Protein backbone atom coordinates (compact mmCIF):
# COMPACT_ATOMS: atom_id res chain seq x y z
CA UNK A 1 0.00 0.00 0.00
CA UNK A 2 1.45 3.41 -0.87
CA UNK A 3 1.74 5.80 2.04
CA UNK A 4 -0.74 8.67 2.12
CA UNK A 5 0.91 11.97 1.36
CA UNK A 6 0.19 15.28 3.06
CA UNK A 7 -2.26 17.26 0.96
CA UNK A 8 -3.25 14.28 -1.17
CA UNK A 9 -6.96 14.45 -2.01
CA UNK A 10 -7.86 11.44 -4.11
CA UNK A 11 -11.61 11.91 -3.80
CA UNK A 12 -11.30 15.56 -4.77
CA UNK A 13 -9.27 14.69 -7.86
CA UNK A 14 -11.82 12.12 -8.94
CA UNK A 15 -14.69 14.56 -8.45
CA UNK A 16 -12.87 17.16 -10.54
CA UNK A 17 -12.18 14.60 -13.27
CA UNK A 18 -15.83 13.62 -13.34
CA UNK A 19 -16.67 17.29 -13.83
CA UNK A 20 -14.36 17.42 -16.87
CA UNK A 21 -11.25 18.96 -15.31
CA UNK A 22 -8.40 17.31 -17.24
CA UNK A 23 -5.76 18.74 -14.90
CA UNK A 24 -7.10 16.59 -12.07
CA UNK A 25 -5.69 13.48 -13.74
CA UNK A 26 -2.06 14.52 -13.09
CA UNK A 27 -2.16 14.00 -9.29
CA UNK A 28 -3.73 10.56 -9.73
CA UNK A 29 -1.05 9.57 -12.22
CA UNK A 30 1.73 10.89 -9.99
CA UNK A 31 0.43 9.02 -6.95
CA UNK A 32 -0.22 5.67 -8.65
CA UNK A 33 2.23 5.59 -11.58
CA UNK A 34 4.97 3.57 -9.88
CA UNK A 35 2.50 1.09 -8.43
CA UNK A 36 0.75 0.79 -11.79
CA UNK A 37 4.06 0.26 -13.59
CA UNK A 38 5.12 -2.51 -11.19
CA UNK A 39 1.77 -4.27 -11.55
CA UNK A 40 1.90 -4.05 -15.33
CA UNK A 41 5.48 -5.34 -15.27
CA UNK A 42 4.28 -8.34 -13.31
CA UNK A 43 1.90 -9.15 -16.16
CA UNK A 44 3.82 -8.25 -19.33
CA UNK A 45 7.41 -8.85 -18.09
CA UNK A 46 8.90 -6.10 -20.23
CA UNK A 47 9.75 -2.58 -18.97
CA UNK A 48 8.77 -0.74 -22.14
CA UNK A 49 5.50 -2.64 -22.47
CA UNK A 50 4.76 -2.14 -18.77
CA UNK A 51 5.21 1.61 -19.13
CA UNK A 52 2.95 1.66 -22.17
CA UNK A 53 0.26 -0.44 -20.47
CA UNK A 54 0.25 1.68 -17.31
CA UNK A 55 -0.02 4.87 -19.36
CA UNK A 56 -2.82 3.37 -21.44
CA UNK A 57 -4.66 2.37 -18.27
CA UNK A 58 -4.57 5.97 -17.03
CA UNK A 59 -5.97 7.12 -20.37
CA UNK A 60 -8.80 4.61 -19.97
CA UNK A 61 -9.41 5.93 -16.46
CA UNK A 62 -9.85 9.42 -17.85
CA UNK A 63 -12.21 8.21 -20.56
CA UNK A 64 -14.41 6.18 -18.20
CA UNK A 65 -14.15 8.11 -14.92
CA UNK A 66 -17.72 9.37 -15.25
CA UNK A 67 -18.88 5.77 -14.74
CA UNK A 68 -16.87 5.35 -11.54
CA UNK A 69 -18.90 5.18 -8.32
CA UNK A 70 -17.27 7.69 -6.01
CA UNK A 71 -18.55 5.79 -2.97
CA UNK A 72 -16.22 2.92 -3.79
CA UNK A 73 -12.44 2.66 -3.43
CA UNK A 74 -10.60 3.90 -6.52
CA UNK A 75 -7.63 1.55 -6.64
CA UNK A 76 -9.50 -1.78 -7.04
CA UNK A 77 -11.45 -0.20 -9.93
CA UNK A 78 -8.20 1.04 -11.46
CA UNK A 79 -6.59 -2.37 -10.97
CA UNK A 80 -9.32 -4.01 -13.01
CA UNK A 81 -8.69 -1.55 -15.86
CA UNK A 82 -4.94 -2.09 -15.71
CA UNK A 83 -5.29 -5.87 -15.49
CA UNK A 84 -7.65 -6.03 -18.48
CA UNK A 85 -5.36 -3.71 -20.46
CA UNK A 86 -2.41 -6.02 -19.83
CA UNK A 87 -4.41 -9.17 -20.63
CA UNK A 88 -5.64 -7.68 -23.90
CA UNK A 89 -2.09 -6.72 -24.79
CA UNK A 90 -0.80 -10.23 -24.06
CA UNK A 91 -3.53 -11.81 -26.14
CA UNK A 92 -2.90 -9.53 -29.11
CA UNK A 93 0.86 -10.03 -28.97
CA UNK A 94 0.57 -13.75 -28.24
CA UNK A 95 2.73 -13.33 -25.15
CA UNK A 96 0.77 -15.62 -22.89
CA UNK A 97 3.99 -17.48 -22.09
CA UNK A 98 5.41 -15.24 -19.41
CA UNK A 99 9.09 -14.48 -19.00
CA UNK A 100 11.25 -13.87 -15.91
CA UNK A 101 10.40 -11.46 -13.11
CA UNK A 102 14.05 -10.47 -12.75
CA UNK A 103 13.40 -6.96 -14.06
CA UNK A 104 10.63 -6.31 -11.54
CA UNK A 105 11.19 -3.45 -9.12
CA UNK A 106 13.22 -4.88 -6.25
CA UNK A 107 11.29 -2.75 -3.75
CA UNK A 108 8.29 -4.99 -4.18
CA UNK A 109 10.20 -8.22 -3.60
CA UNK A 110 12.24 -7.06 -0.62
CA UNK A 111 9.41 -8.06 1.72
CA UNK A 112 10.09 -11.73 0.94
CA UNK A 113 13.73 -11.59 1.96
CA UNK A 114 16.06 -10.39 4.67
CA UNK A 115 17.96 -7.36 3.33
CA UNK A 116 21.64 -8.26 3.10
CA UNK A 117 24.61 -6.41 4.56
CA UNK A 118 27.54 -7.90 2.63
CA UNK A 119 28.31 -8.48 -1.08
CA UNK A 120 28.17 -12.23 -0.47
CA UNK A 121 24.70 -11.95 1.06
CA UNK A 122 23.61 -9.62 -1.75
CA UNK A 123 24.65 -12.26 -4.28
CA UNK A 124 22.89 -15.03 -2.36
CA UNK A 125 19.68 -13.03 -2.07
CA UNK A 126 19.84 -12.04 -5.73
CA UNK A 127 20.07 -15.73 -6.60
CA UNK A 128 17.13 -16.45 -4.31
CA UNK A 129 15.05 -13.84 -6.11
CA UNK A 130 15.91 -15.38 -9.45
CA UNK A 131 14.94 -18.86 -8.29
CA UNK A 132 11.76 -17.55 -6.68
CA UNK A 133 10.80 -15.75 -9.89
CA UNK A 134 11.27 -18.97 -11.84
CA UNK A 135 9.18 -20.87 -9.32
CA UNK A 136 6.34 -18.32 -9.44
CA UNK A 137 6.17 -18.77 -13.21
CA UNK A 138 5.31 -22.44 -12.71
CA UNK A 139 2.16 -21.68 -10.72
CA UNK A 140 -1.33 -21.57 -12.18
CA UNK A 141 -2.31 -18.08 -13.42
CA UNK A 142 -4.76 -17.43 -10.55
CA UNK A 143 -2.17 -18.55 -7.98
CA UNK A 144 0.55 -16.44 -9.55
CA UNK A 145 -1.61 -13.33 -9.77
CA UNK A 146 -2.83 -13.42 -6.19
CA UNK A 147 0.71 -13.89 -4.85
CA UNK A 148 1.92 -10.91 -6.85
CA UNK A 149 -1.01 -8.80 -5.64
CA UNK A 150 -0.41 -9.57 -1.98
CA UNK A 151 3.36 -9.94 -1.65
CA UNK A 152 4.78 -7.82 -4.46
CA UNK A 153 2.16 -5.06 -4.67
CA UNK A 154 1.17 -5.06 -0.98
CA UNK A 155 -2.55 -5.07 -1.71
CA UNK A 156 -4.85 -5.72 1.24
CA UNK A 157 -7.31 -8.62 1.31
CA UNK A 158 -10.19 -6.20 0.76
CA UNK A 159 -8.44 -4.57 -2.21
CA UNK A 160 -7.76 -7.97 -3.77
CA UNK A 161 -11.33 -9.08 -3.17
CA UNK A 162 -12.80 -5.96 -4.78
CA UNK A 163 -10.30 -6.00 -7.66
CA UNK A 164 -11.04 -9.61 -8.55
CA UNK A 165 -14.73 -9.55 -7.63
CA UNK A 166 -14.46 -12.38 -5.11
CA UNK A 167 -15.22 -12.68 -1.36
CA UNK A 168 -12.41 -12.10 1.15
CA UNK A 169 -12.72 -15.73 2.21
CA UNK A 170 -11.92 -16.79 -1.34
CA UNK A 171 -8.91 -14.46 -1.35
CA UNK A 172 -7.60 -16.13 1.79
CA UNK A 173 -8.23 -19.58 0.38
CA UNK A 174 -6.49 -18.78 -2.93
CA UNK A 175 -3.52 -17.25 -1.10
CA UNK A 176 -3.18 -20.34 1.06
CA UNK A 177 -3.34 -22.61 -1.99
CA UNK A 178 -0.87 -20.42 -3.90
CA UNK A 179 1.62 -20.34 -1.03
CA UNK A 180 1.30 -24.10 -0.58
CA UNK A 181 1.85 -24.70 -4.29
CA UNK A 182 4.87 -22.40 -4.33
CA UNK A 183 6.35 -23.97 -1.20
CA UNK A 184 5.85 -27.46 -2.64
CA UNK A 185 7.56 -26.46 -5.89
CA UNK A 186 10.49 -24.88 -4.05
CA UNK A 187 10.95 -27.88 -1.77
CA UNK A 188 10.85 -30.23 -4.74
CA UNK A 189 13.23 -28.31 -7.00
CA UNK A 190 15.36 -26.29 -4.58
CA UNK A 191 15.45 -28.29 -1.34
CA UNK A 192 18.36 -26.31 0.09
CA UNK A 193 18.39 -23.14 -2.00
CA UNK A 194 15.45 -21.17 -0.62
CA UNK A 195 15.11 -21.88 3.06
CA UNK A 196 13.81 -18.49 4.12
CA UNK A 197 11.28 -17.71 1.39
CA UNK A 198 7.53 -17.55 2.13
C-alpha positions in Angstrom: 0.0 0.0 0.0 1.4 3.4 -0.9 1.7 5.8 2.0 -0.7 8.7 2.1 0.9 12.0 1.4 0.2 15.3 3.1 -2.3 17.3 1.0 -3.3 14.3 -1.2 -7.0 14.5 -2.0 -7.9 11.4 -4.1 -11.6 11.9 -3.8 -11.3 15.6 -4.8 -9.3 14.7 -7.9 -11.8 12.1 -8.9 -14.7 14.6 -8.5 -12.9 17.2 -10.5 -12.2 14.6 -13.3 -15.8 13.6 -13.3 -16.7 17.3 -13.8 -14.4 17.4 -16.9 -11.2 19.0 -15.3 -8.4 17.3 -17.2 -5.8 18.7 -14.9 -7.1 16.6 -12.1 -5.7 13.5 -13.7 -2.1 14.5 -13.1 -2.2 14.0 -9.3 -3.7 10.6 -9.7 -1.1 9.6 -12.2 1.7 10.9 -10.0 0.4 9.0 -6.9 -0.2 5.7 -8.7 2.2 5.6 -11.6 5.0 3.6 -9.9 2.5 1.1 -8.4 0.7 0.8 -11.8 4.1 0.3 -13.6 5.1 -2.5 -11.2 1.8 -4.3 -11.5 1.9 -4.0 -15.3 5.5 -5.3 -15.3 4.3 -8.3 -13.3 1.9 -9.1 -16.2 3.8 -8.2 -19.3 7.4 -8.9 -18.1 8.9 -6.1 -20.2 9.7 -2.6 -19.0 8.8 -0.7 -22.1 5.5 -2.6 -22.5 4.8 -2.1 -18.8 5.2 1.6 -19.1 3.0 1.7 -22.2 0.3 -0.4 -20.5 0.3 1.7 -17.3 0.0 4.9 -19.4 -2.8 3.4 -21.4 -4.7 2.4 -18.3 -4.6 6.0 -17.0 -6.0 7.1 -20.4 -8.8 4.6 -20.0 -9.4 5.9 -16.5 -9.8 9.4 -17.8 -12.2 8.2 -20.6 -14.4 6.2 -18.2 -14.1 8.1 -14.9 -17.7 9.4 -15.2 -18.9 5.8 -14.7 -16.9 5.4 -11.5 -18.9 5.2 -8.3 -17.3 7.7 -6.0 -18.5 5.8 -3.0 -16.2 2.9 -3.8 -12.4 2.7 -3.4 -10.6 3.9 -6.5 -7.6 1.5 -6.6 -9.5 -1.8 -7.0 -11.5 -0.2 -9.9 -8.2 1.0 -11.5 -6.6 -2.4 -11.0 -9.3 -4.0 -13.0 -8.7 -1.5 -15.9 -4.9 -2.1 -15.7 -5.3 -5.9 -15.5 -7.7 -6.0 -18.5 -5.4 -3.7 -20.5 -2.4 -6.0 -19.8 -4.4 -9.2 -20.6 -5.6 -7.7 -23.9 -2.1 -6.7 -24.8 -0.8 -10.2 -24.1 -3.5 -11.8 -26.1 -2.9 -9.5 -29.1 0.9 -10.0 -29.0 0.6 -13.7 -28.2 2.7 -13.3 -25.2 0.8 -15.6 -22.9 4.0 -17.5 -22.1 5.4 -15.2 -19.4 9.1 -14.5 -19.0 11.3 -13.9 -15.9 10.4 -11.5 -13.1 14.1 -10.5 -12.7 13.4 -7.0 -14.1 10.6 -6.3 -11.5 11.2 -3.4 -9.1 13.2 -4.9 -6.2 11.3 -2.8 -3.7 8.3 -5.0 -4.2 10.2 -8.2 -3.6 12.2 -7.1 -0.6 9.4 -8.1 1.7 10.1 -11.7 0.9 13.7 -11.6 2.0 16.1 -10.4 4.7 18.0 -7.4 3.3 21.6 -8.3 3.1 24.6 -6.4 4.6 27.5 -7.9 2.6 28.3 -8.5 -1.1 28.2 -12.2 -0.5 24.7 -11.9 1.1 23.6 -9.6 -1.8 24.6 -12.3 -4.3 22.9 -15.0 -2.4 19.7 -13.0 -2.1 19.8 -12.0 -5.7 20.1 -15.7 -6.6 17.1 -16.5 -4.3 15.0 -13.8 -6.1 15.9 -15.4 -9.5 14.9 -18.9 -8.3 11.8 -17.6 -6.7 10.8 -15.7 -9.9 11.3 -19.0 -11.8 9.2 -20.9 -9.3 6.3 -18.3 -9.4 6.2 -18.8 -13.2 5.3 -22.4 -12.7 2.2 -21.7 -10.7 -1.3 -21.6 -12.2 -2.3 -18.1 -13.4 -4.8 -17.4 -10.6 -2.2 -18.5 -8.0 0.6 -16.4 -9.5 -1.6 -13.3 -9.8 -2.8 -13.4 -6.2 0.7 -13.9 -4.8 1.9 -10.9 -6.8 -1.0 -8.8 -5.6 -0.4 -9.6 -2.0 3.4 -9.9 -1.6 4.8 -7.8 -4.5 2.2 -5.1 -4.7 1.2 -5.1 -1.0 -2.5 -5.1 -1.7 -4.9 -5.7 1.2 -7.3 -8.6 1.3 -10.2 -6.2 0.8 -8.4 -4.6 -2.2 -7.8 -8.0 -3.8 -11.3 -9.1 -3.2 -12.8 -6.0 -4.8 -10.3 -6.0 -7.7 -11.0 -9.6 -8.5 -14.7 -9.5 -7.6 -14.5 -12.4 -5.1 -15.2 -12.7 -1.4 -12.4 -12.1 1.1 -12.7 -15.7 2.2 -11.9 -16.8 -1.3 -8.9 -14.5 -1.3 -7.6 -16.1 1.8 -8.2 -19.6 0.4 -6.5 -18.8 -2.9 -3.5 -17.3 -1.1 -3.2 -20.3 1.1 -3.3 -22.6 -2.0 -0.9 -20.4 -3.9 1.6 -20.3 -1.0 1.3 -24.1 -0.6 1.9 -24.7 -4.3 4.9 -22.4 -4.3 6.4 -24.0 -1.2 5.9 -27.5 -2.6 7.6 -26.5 -5.9 10.5 -24.9 -4.1 10.9 -27.9 -1.8 10.8 -30.2 -4.7 13.2 -28.3 -7.0 15.4 -26.3 -4.6 15.4 -28.3 -1.3 18.4 -26.3 0.1 18.4 -23.1 -2.0 15.5 -21.2 -0.6 15.1 -21.9 3.1 13.8 -18.5 4.1 11.3 -17.7 1.4 7.5 -17.6 2.1 
